[in-house]
Amino acid sequence: MHDAETGRWVRTERFETNLTDLAGPGRLLGQVAGRTGKAVTGWLEDRGPDWQDQVRFVAMDPCAVYRSAVERSLFRMR
């Protein structure tokens, strides 16, 4: 992040989580700061249940935090 007062760049978050549509045109769907379950579930929940219900497959980093977030947000009992 660029600090307007000092004119210097300030690191706000070391990691970013990128969400990409691999089945469609391969475009970036979203990007959130952090590598946490909360970052993933927050982004997915912001899409709403109609959008979430259309997701059939997920390819992801083999991170347990991501897997847990996807399971909680998308593959809950319907």
Secondary structure, 3 states (H helix, E strand, C coil): CECCCCCCECCCCCCEEEEECCCCCCCEEEEEECCCHHHHHHHHHHHCHHHHCCCCCCCCCCCHHHHHHHHHHCCCCC
